[in-house]
Amino acid sequence: MHALAEQRDQEPESLAAEAGFGVNQQEPGAVLSFHEVPALTIQELPSVVVQLFERAPQPLLADLQGQLGLWVRYLRRKPGRGLTVVYNAGALNAARGVHDGAPERWVSVTVEESALDGTQIRFTARQVKGAVLEVRPPGTLQVKDLRLSVQIFPADEGLPALPACCNATRGTPLFSALQAAARVQLCDPACQLVSARAEPVRYKPSSRCVIRYRILLERAVTKGILQRHLAIFGKVYSDLRHARTIKAMMQQLYSEQATEGQPTLPRPLGAVEAFGLILNEAIELPEGAGPEALRTGPRAFRPCFLRGGGGEILDLAIPRKELRITANALARLHTSAVRPPGAPRTGAREATRTRQRAALIATHSPAQAEAALGLAQRVAERLEALLPDAYRPTHGGFKPSQLLFHSQRVFVVDFDSFCLADPALDVGYFLAYLRPSGLWYRRPSMRLWFDGSKARFVEAYRRALLERSVDEGTTNRILQRARVYEAATLFKIATRRVHRLNASRPGELSAMLAEIGACLSDYARKAATS
């Protein structure tokens, strides 16, 4: 008896559990005191936030019943930019599974760089209790002396238009924009927007937020009123100029692709430029379709194996179709006539980032600092020496999480980094992120799956470029340079544990560094024979 077994990308512990944030340690009714410690750990930060809420002159989570608990959903610590944590807020004594991350209960906390010392915070709970608390309506608390701020979604001083982007009541600019967008998508200028509801999906404080708008439309017909439900996605940016540029580029790219077949990006539907909000078509399941008709890239590229009754691997379930249509979509982008504004993204720029990332890794894992810094120097030198045949339009962050598979099509999303660059950047980026996490634990099955999938993608991309009149020599050079960009992107992947303040895993980092070394060796071998 055979079974198709799915091998999931696994991390031994979740981000929250590993960082010590899985639950709020405070027991109901307990009084916490940090007088005995000289400073706070990040694990103790939720209790400080709870104290601030208790001190606020008016309730900031008025609908919350019971004692407040905070659960981490996002955490980043980047040099020069301080610490940002987004919590799900809920009742501490609520039943398990109740903390579902309702968007109106997201609480973001920012601690400025000057108040941090690694994973320690340079103030005590006693100082927090005595500090001056400034309340800024709506939903913002600041303790300026301690360089600490707390904001309740959608309050965000870095995204001042976010509350307006979540207010879809009749008469607002957003309501009008959603109605116009729906008419474009349905090609129906007579449909009327009845109601709309904003559902935030992804949120990066002070930077951007993706919002799903659930809307109800109606249209007068012969037999009465026809109603229809529709979803539209919006993305709000902190940089209004960048939002306008992205909107214009995506419209050009979509129009170009529509003239030659089915576009590989969602249809642009409009914008509210004053808010930095771009509206796009939502890719949804057709009525009656099964759940497999719509899959994210990470789901589509999750390693699977055909196993025998004893658990032995009989065959690799390589996602051939998905890899082929992904390669075709990337080749279409790289041969587009659309030209993003600004200077090209060069290998020298990526070299600088590689050295910076290696320095972070060295600080986080001193025992492997020498190996990381040495490899980074080799990668950076090769990046600086790369000379592409031409700078072409590139996605700039092409990885499985930016892909959505709908029946027989793939859609590419998140063009925030759309730029002119060496197409090898996108190829290397995708192959670096295609690696399953099990590869870092040296599982032979993962190596077999990745090598097979990579070969399929590379061959499909080669054929797609040739079909689009890119000669074989140019194509081979792109794929050769991609090995260096692949190595550089692996350094980026290796910094995730640093930014998330996870404990170092020497074995995992060693496997990543070995993979980077293999990319460089392969590049050198191909360069010597070309």
C-alpha positions in Angstrom: 0.0 0.0 0.0 1.4 3.4 -1.0 0.6 6.8 0.4 1.4 10.3 -0.8 2.9 11.8 2.4 3.4 15.5 2.7 6.6 16.7 4.4 6.0 20.1 6.0 8.6 22.7 6.5 9.2 22.3 10.2 10.8 24.5 12.9 11.4 22.6 16.2 9.6 25.4 18.1 7.4 28.2 17.0 8.7 31.8 17.0 6.5 32.7 20.0 7.3 29.6 22.0 11.1 29.8 21.3 11.3 33.5 22.3 9.3 32.7 25.5 6.1 34.6 24.4 3.7 31.7 24.1 1.6 32.8 27.0 1.4 35.7 29.4 3.0 34.4 32.5 1.0 36.6 34.8 -1.6 34.7 36.8 -5.0 36.2 37.2 -5.0 38.6 40.2 -1.2 38.4 40.7 0.8 41.6 41.3 4.1 41.6 39.4 7.2 43.5 40.6 10.5 43.9 38.8 12.2 46.0 41.5 14.7 43.3 42.0 16.1 43.3 38.4 18.1 46.2 36.9 16.4 46.1 33.5 13.6 44.4 31.6 13.8 41.4 29.2 11.6 41.4 26.1 9.7 38.5 27.7 8.6 40.9 30.4 7.4 43.6 28.0 3.8 42.5 27.9 3.4 43.0 31.6 4.7 46.6 31.3 2.2 47.2 28.5 -0.6 45.9 30.7 0.5 48.4 33.4 0.3 51.2 30.9 -3.2 50.3 29.8 -4.2 50.3 33.5 -2.7 53.8 34.0 -4.4 55.3 30.9 -7.1 57.9 31.8 -9.7 56.2 29.6 -10.2 52.6 28.6 -8.3 51.8 25.4 -9.7 48.3 24.9 -13.2 49.0 26.3 -14.8 45.9 24.7 -12.4 43.5 26.4 -13.8 41.6 29.3 -11.5 40.4 32.0 -7.8 40.7 32.6 -5.7 41.6 29.5 -3.3 39.1 28.0 -1.0 39.7 25.1 0.3 37.1 22.5 3.0 37.8 20.0 2.1 37.7 16.3 5.1 39.7 14.9 8.5 40.6 16.3 11.5 42.3 14.7 14.7 43.8 16.1 16.8 45.6 13.5 19.9 47.6 14.2 19.2 51.3 14.1 15.5 50.8 14.0 14.8 49.5 17.4 12.3 46.8 18.4 8.8 46.4 17.1 6.3 43.8 18.5 2.7 43.3 17.5 0.5 41.5 20.0 -2.9 39.9 19.8 -4.8 41.3 22.7 -7.5 39.3 24.5 -8.8 38.2 27.8 -6.1 36.3 29.7 -8.6 33.7 31.1 -10.4 33.2 27.8 -10.9 29.6 26.6 -8.1 28.1 24.4 -8.5 29.1 20.8 -10.3 32.4 21.5 -7.3 34.5 20.8 -7.9 34.6 17.0 -6.1 37.9 16.3 -9.2 40.0 15.6 -7.7 43.1 13.9 -9.3 45.6 16.2 -7.3 44.0 19.0 -3.8 44.3 17.5 -1.5 46.2 19.8 1.9 47.3 18.5 4.8 48.3 20.8 7.9 50.1 19.7 11.1 50.5 21.7 13.6 52.9 20.2 17.2 51.8 19.6 18.6 54.1 22.4 16.5 52.1 24.9 17.8 48.7 23.9 20.9 46.7 24.8 20.7 43.5 22.7 17.7 41.6 24.1 17.6 43.8 27.2 15.6 47.0 27.7 17.4 49.8 29.4 14.6 50.7 31.8 12.9 49.0 34.7 9.3 48.4 35.6 9.7 50.9 38.5 10.7 53.6 36.0 7.7 52.7 33.8 5.4 53.2 36.8 6.8 56.6 37.5 7.2 57.9 34.0 4.9 60.5 32.4 2.3 58.8 30.2 1.1 60.8 27.2 -2.2 59.7 25.5 -2.7 60.7 21.9 -6.1 60.0 20.5 -7.0 57.8 19.0 -5.3 54.8 20.6 -1.7 55.9 21.1 0.3 55.9 24.3 3.8 57.3 24.6 6.4 57.3 27.3 8.9 59.7 25.8 11.4 59.6 28.6 11.7 55.8 28.1 11.5 55.9 24.2 8.5 53.6 24.4 5.2 53.8 22.4 2.1 51.7 22.3 -0.5 51.8 19.6 -3.9 50.1 19.2 -4.7 49.2 15.6 -5.5 51.0 13.4 -3.7 53.9 15.2 -0.2 54.2 13.6 1.7 57.4 13.5 3.9 56.0 10.8 0.8 55.2 8.7 -1.5 58.2 9.5 -4.0 57.2 6.8 -4.5 53.7 8.2 -7.6 54.5 10.2 -9.2 56.1 7.1 -8.3 53.0 5.1 -10.2 50.9 7.6 -13.3 53.2 7.6 -15.5 52.1 4.7 -18.7 53.7 5.9 -20.9 55.4 3.3 -19.8 58.9 2.4 -16.1 58.3 3.0 -13.4 58.6 0.3 -12.8 54.9 0.8 -16.4 54.0 0.2 -16.4 55.9 -3.1 -13.1 54.3 -4.2 -14.4 50.8 -3.5 -17.5 51.4 -5.5 -15.4 52.6 -8.4 -13.1 49.6 -8.1 -16.0 47.2 -8.1 -17.4 48.7 -11.2 -14.0 48.3 -13.0 -13.7 44.7 -11.9 -17.2 43.7 -12.9 -17.3 46.0 -16.0 -20.7 47.2 -14.7 -21.0 51.0 -14.2 -24.5 50.6 -12.8 -23.7 48.5 -9.7 -24.1 50.2 -6.4 -22.1 49.6 -3.2 -24.3 48.8 -0.3 -21.8 48.1 2.4 -18.1 47.3 2.9 -16.0 45.8 5.8 -12.3 46.1 6.2 -10.3 43.0 7.3 -6.6 43.7 7.8 -4.5 40.7 6.7 -0.9 41.6 7.0 0.5 44.5 9.0 4.0 45.9 9.4 3.8 48.9 11.7 4.8 52.3 10.3 5.4 50.7 6.9 2.4 49.0 5.2 -0.8 47.1 5.7 -2.7 44.7 3.4 -6.5 44.9 3.8 -9.2 42.7 2.4 -12.4 44.6 1.8 -15.6 42.5 1.9 -18.2 44.4 -0.1 -21.9 44.0 -0.9 -23.1 45.3 -4.2 -26.6 45.5 -5.7 -28.0 46.2 -9.2 -31.5 46.8 -10.3 -32.8 44.2 -12.7 -36.1 43.4 -14.3 -37.3 41.2 -11.5 -36.0 43.3 -8.7 -32.6 43.8 -7.0 -29.7 41.6 -7.7 -27.1 41.4 -4.9 -23.5 40.2 -5.2 -20.6 39.8 -2.7 -17.1 40.7 -3.8 -13.7 41.0 -2.2 -11.1 43.6 -3.1 -7.6 43.8 -1.7 -6.0 47.1 -0.7 -2.4 47.9 0.4 -1.6 51.1 2.2 1.9 52.5 2.2 3.7 55.0 4.4 5.4 56.6 1.4 2.7 58.2 -0.8 5.1 58.8 -3.7 6.2 55.1 -3.7 2.5 54.1 -3.7 1.9 56.2 -6.8 4.9 54.8 -8.6 3.8 51.2 -7.8 0.3 51.9 -9.0 1.5 53.3 -12.3 4.0 50.5 -12.9 1.4 47.7 -12.1 -1.1 49.3 -14.4 1.5 49.4 -17.2 2.6 45.8 -16.6 -1.0 44.5 -16.4 -2.0 46.3 -19.7 1.1 45.0 -21.5 0.4 41.4 -20.4 -3.3 41.6 -21.1 -2.5 42.3 -24.8 -0.6 39.0 -25.1 -2.7 36.7 -23.0 -3.6 36.2 -19.4 -1.8 38.5 -17.0 0.2 37.1 -14.2 -0.6 39.8 -11.7 -4.0 40.8 -10.1 -5.8 43.5 -12.0 -5.2 47.0 -10.6 -8.6 48.6 -9.7 -7.7 52.1 -8.6 -6.4 54.0 -5.6 -7.0 56.6 -2.9 -3.7 58.5 -3.5 -4.2 60.8 -0.6 -4.1 57.7 1.7 -1.3 55.9 -0.1 -3.8 53.1 -0.8 -3.7 50.9 -3.9 -6.7 48.6 -4.7 -6.4 45.3 -6.6 -8.5 42.4 -7.7 -8.8 39.6 -5.2 -7.9 36.2 -6.5 -10.7 34.0 -5.2 -12.0 30.4 -5.6 -14.6 30.0 -8.3 -18.0 28.9 -7.0 -18.1 25.1 -6.3 -14.3 24.7 -6.6 -12.4 22.5 -4.1 -9.8 24.0 -1.7 -6.9 22.8 -3.9 -8.0 25.1 -6.7 -6.4 28.0 -4.9 -3.0 27.6 -3.2 -0.3 29.9 -1.9 3.3 29.4 -3.1 4.5 27.9 0.2 1.7 25.4 0.0 2.4 24.5 -3.6 6.1 24.1 -3.0 5.9 22.1 0.2 8.0 18.9 -0.2 6.0 15.8 -0.8 7.1 12.2 -1.3 5.5 8.9 -2.4 6.2 6.5 0.4 5.9 2.7 0.6 4.2 0.8 3.4 7.4 0.8 5.4 7.8 4.5 5.1 10.6 4.3 2.5 10.6 7.0 -0.2 9.6 5.5 -3.6 9.4 8.7 -5.6 9.7 12.5 -5.3 6.5 14.5 -5.8 8.1 17.3 -7.7 5.6 20.2 -8.4 6.4 20.2 -12.1 3.4 22.2 -13.3 3.8 24.9 -10.7 7.5 25.2 -11.3 6.9 25.5 -15.1 4.3 28.2 -14.9 6.3 30.1 -12.3 9.3 30.1 -14.6 7.2 31.2 -17.5 5.8 34.1 -15.4 9.3 35.2 -14.4 10.5 35.1 -18.0 7.5 37.3 -19.0 8.5 39.8 -16.4 12.1 39.8 -17.4 11.3 40.5 -21.0 8.7 43.2 -20.3 9.0 46.6 -22.0 7.9 48.3 -18.8 10.8 50.3 -17.3 10.7 51.1 -13.6 12.1 54.5 -12.6 15.3 55.0 -10.7 18.8 53.7 -10.9 19.3 49.9 -11.4 19.7 47.6 -8.4 23.3 46.6 -8.9 25.4 43.7 -7.6 27.5 46.3 -5.6 24.3 47.2 -3.7 23.7 43.6 -2.9 27.3 43.2 -1.8 26.9 45.9 0.8 23.8 44.2 2.2 25.6 40.9 2.3 28.4 42.3 4.4 25.9 43.9 6.8 24.0 40.7 7.2 27.1 38.7 7.8 28.1 41.2 10.6 24.7 40.6 12.2 25.1 36.9 12.1 28.6 37.1 13.5 27.3 39.1 16.5 24.5 36.6 17.0 26.7 33.5 16.6 30.3 34.4 17.7 31.5 30.8 17.3 30.8 30.9 13.5 31.6 34.6 13.0 34.9 33.9 11.1 33.2 31.5 8.7 30.3 33.8 8.1 32.4 36.9 7.5 34.8 35.1 5.3 32.0 33.7 3.1 30.3 37.0 2.9 33.5 38.7 1.7 33.8 36.2 -1.1 30.1 36.6 -2.1 30.4 40.4 -2.0 33.5 40.4 -4.2 31.8 38.3 -6.8 28.6 40.5 -6.7 30.7 43.6 -7.2 32.4 42.0 -10.3 29.1 40.9 -12.0 28.3 42.6 -15.2 24.8 41.7 -16.6 24.2 41.8 -20.4 21.3 44.2 -19.6 19.3 45.5 -16.6 15.8 44.3 -17.0 12.5 44.7 -15.1 12.6 42.5 -12.0 10.4 41.7 -9.1 13.1 42.3 -6.6 11.8 39.8 -4.0 10.6 36.8 -6.0 9.9 34.0 -3.7 7.2 31.4 -3.1 5.3 33.5 -0.6 4.7 36.1 -3.4 2.9 33.5 -5.6 -0.7 32.4 -5.7 -1.8 29.4 -7.8 -5.4 29.5 -9.1 -6.4 26.5 -11.1 -3.9 26.4 -14.0 -2.5 29.9 -13.5 0.0 31.7 -11.2 -0.4 35.2 -9.9 2.6 37.2 -8.7 1.9 39.8 -6.0 3.8 42.3 -3.9 5.8 44.4 -6.4 7.0 46.8 -3.7 10.6 46.2 -4.9 9.9 46.3 -8.6 13.1 47.7 -10.2 15.6 47.4 -13.0 18.2 44.8 -12.1 20.1 41.8 -13.3 17.4 39.1 -13.9 19.7 36.7 -12.1 18.6 38.5 -8.9 15.1 37.1 -9.1 16.3 33.6 -10.2 18.7 33.4 -7.3 16.2 34.8 -4.8 13.5 32.2 -5.8 15.9 29.3 -5.6 17.2 30.4 -2.2 13.7 30.5 -0.8 12.7 27.3 -2.5 14.9 25.4 -0.1 12.8 23.6 2.5 13.7 24.2 6.1 14.4 20.5 6.5 17.5 21.0 4.4 19.1 22.9 7.3 18.8 19.7 9.4 20.6 17.7 6.6 17.6 15.4 5.8 18.5 13.5 2.6 15.0 13.5 1.4 14.9 17.3 1.4 18.1 17.4 -0.7 16.6 15.1 -3.3 13.4 17.1 -3.5 15.2 20.5 -3.7 17.7 19.3 -6.3 14.9 17.9 -8.5 12.7 20.9 -8.1 15.6 23.3 -8.9 16.5 21.4 -12.0 12.9 21.6 -13.2 12.6 25.3 -12.6 16.0 26.2 -14.2 15.2 24.2 -17.3 11.7 25.7 -17.6 13.1 29.2 -17.2 15.7 28.5 -19.8 13.1 27.3 -22.3 10.8 30.3 -21.5 13.5 32.8 -22.2 14.5 31.1 -25.4 10.9 31.2 -26.5 10.9 34.9 -25.8 13.9 35.5 -28.1 16.6 35.7 -25.4 19.6 33.9 -26.9 21.2 30.8 -25.3 24.4 32.6 -24.3 22.6 35.4 -22.5 20.3 32.8 -20.7 23.3 30.7 -19.6 25.0 33.8 -18.2 21.9 34.8 -16.2 21.7 31.3 -14.7 25.4 31.4 -13.9 25.2 34.7 -12.1 22.1 33.5 -10.3 24.3 31.3 -8.2 26.0 34.3 -6.6 22.6 36.0 -6.0 21.4 32.8 -4.5 24.3 32.8 -2.0 23.6 36.4 -1.1 19.9 35.7 -0.5 20.8 32.7 1.8 22.6 35.3 4.0 19.3 37.2 4.2 17.5 34.0 5.2 20.1 33.3 7.8 19.4 36.7 9.5 15.8 35.8 10.2 16.8 34.3 13.6 18.7 37.4 14.5 15.9 39.8 13.7 13.4 37.6 15.6 15.7 37.3 18.6 15.6 33.5 18.4 18.2 31.4 20.0 21.1 30.5 17.7 21.2 27.1 16.2 24.8 26.3 15.3 23.8 23.3 13.2 21.3 25.2 11.2 23.7 28.1 10.5 26.5 25.6 9.6 24.2 24.0 7.0 23.3 27.4 5.6 26.9 28.5 5.3 27.8 25.2 3.6 25.0 25.9 1.1 26.4 29.3 0.4 29.9 27.8 -0.1 28.4 25.3 -2.6 26.8 28.1 -4.6 30.1 29.9 -4.8 32.0 26.8 -5.8 29.4 26.0 -8.5 29.7 29.6 -9.8 33.5 29.4 -10.0 33.4 26.0 -11.8 31.0 27.3 -14.4 32.9 30.6 -14.8 36.1 28.6 -15.4 34.5 26.6 -18.2 32.5 29.4 -19.9 
